Amino acid sequence: MFDEIVNRSNTHALKFERYKEYKEAIPAWVADMDFKSPQCIIDALKKRIEHGVFGYTAVSDGLTESVINFIKKEHNWNTSKEWFVFTSGVVASMNIVCGMLKENESAITTTPIYPYFLSAPKNMKREVTAVRMRETENRWSVDFDEFEKSIKPNCRLLLLCNPYNPGGTVFTKKELLKFGEIALRYDLLICSDEIHADLVLDKNVKHIPIASLSKQIADRTITLMAPSKTFNIAGLQSSFAVISNEKLKASFEKSMGHINGGVNLLALTATQAAYEGSEIWLKEVKEYLRENLKLVQEFVQNNPKLRLLKLEATYLAWIDCRALNTDAWRLFLKGGVILNDGKSFGEGGEGFVRLNFAMPKTVLKEVLARMEKVIQDVL
Ligand SMILES: Cc1ncc(COP(=O)(O)O)c(C=O)c1O
């Protein structure tokens, strides 16, 4: 099923549009998959479109229930209907959270990181401190002493990315408890972006929602989740915040105001269908992604100038190209592969590229062959 090459070139897909002057280049950058979404989503959308009336639409109990059941099954987290706020994107929600800070308050996060973690606070005119991720035992993690020392007196918000993008770390219970402990000690609100939670590829690792660890942590946590990465429906813009603390939820809703004016009805339709009927699809796509990851790992192993640490989750390989001593992103672009430039993920990202390997294997093999060729040319 995932071997099928779907022609996306005439769909205004961002992946193709942004670099369209590089006609022959294969896009392997922005985080969506080149696979068709589960059939149950396509069927549900067709059925809804056939109805023909597309008026204002409320979030149904059935939708919320499907989300609650999915989260319980996937992540063993008991949530409740009143905790949910449906939004039209995790990035939008992150901006809403940053808007909850007073003007003289700041946020803390880690770097390199998905760029909006650094831009959302700035966008809302709040300062952000970014602490470097560190390599520990072949895995990207946090030096918690350094992290704690970097907390400024006016810091009120911890922006956490788990699973981590880029680098694919799934924080362990011990690490999450450490974040929780720090948040309690310094009275920080936690905004936990868990958009990649359902795409854990390492079978020895489990995603743990930080808010599931204790009532104390949950009381200060806003968890952001979405079906968009999991079921490849990013263009439909569906996400939700899970907030068990009533006051915190009210404050989130106040910050949201009427700017996020409800969720698109097709997004709601797709979301319910996804959570109700895509269990097998999800299992299969993860298996396919594991095989693709193996191809990427073999490619890196065969190129001593490249490094890839353990990737526990996501379909985004964070490849260290510093030893090539050149602008690797441009080199690969010239060689016919469009990646994400590590620089755009903030300090510590220089010399890295991010490769999205969620594509049919034949295409991925061509991507890796092109990368291999340009590397040989510069050596
Ligand atoms: C960590 C992370 N958060 C958020 C997003 C985007 O979320 P949305 O499309 O819901 O704004 C991405 C997309 O790549 C992501 O990697």
The ligand as an SDF file (V2000), in Angstrom:
LIG
                    3D

 16 16  0  0  0  0  0  0  0  0999 V2000
    6.8350   19.3540   16.8780 C   0  0  0  0  0  0  0  0  0  0  0  0
    5.8220   19.8940   15.9180 C   0  0  0  0  0  0  0  0  0  0  0  0
    4.8280   20.6620   16.3670 N   0  0  0  0  0  0  0  0  0  0  0  0
    3.8860   21.1600   15.5350 C   0  0  0  0  0  0  0  0  0  0  0  0
    3.9220   20.8970   14.1770 C   0  0  0  0  0  0  0  0  0  0  0  0
    2.8760   21.4980   13.2710 C   0  0  0  0  0  0  0  0  0  0  0  0
    1.6230   21.3660   13.8080 O   0  0  0  0  0  0  0  0  0  0  0  0
    0.3530   22.0430   13.0970 P   0  0  0  0  0  0  0  0  0  0  0  0
    0.4310   21.7180   11.6570 O   0  0  0  0  0  0  0  0  0  0  0  0
   -0.7870   21.4110   13.7950 O   0  0  0  0  0  0  0  0  0  0  0  0
    0.4460   23.5060   13.3780 O   0  0  0  0  0  0  0  0  0  0  0  0
    4.9610   20.1040   13.6670 C   0  0  0  0  0  0  0  0  0  0  0  0
    5.0400   19.8330   12.2230 C   0  0  0  0  0  0  0  0  0  0  0  0
    6.0380   19.4180   11.7130 O   0  0  0  0  0  0  0  0  0  0  0  0
    5.9140   19.5790   14.5570 C   0  0  0  0  0  0  0  0  0  0  0  0
    6.9210   18.8180   14.1270 O   0  0  0  0  0  0  0  0  0  0  0  0
  1  2  1  0
  2  3  1  0
  2 15  2  0
  3  4  2  0
  4  5  1  0
  5  6  1  0
  5 12  2  0
  6  7  1  0
  7  8  1  0
  8  9  2  0
  8 10  1  0
  8 11  1  0
 12 13  1  0
 12 15  1  0
 13 14  2  0
 15 16  1  0
M  END
$$$$
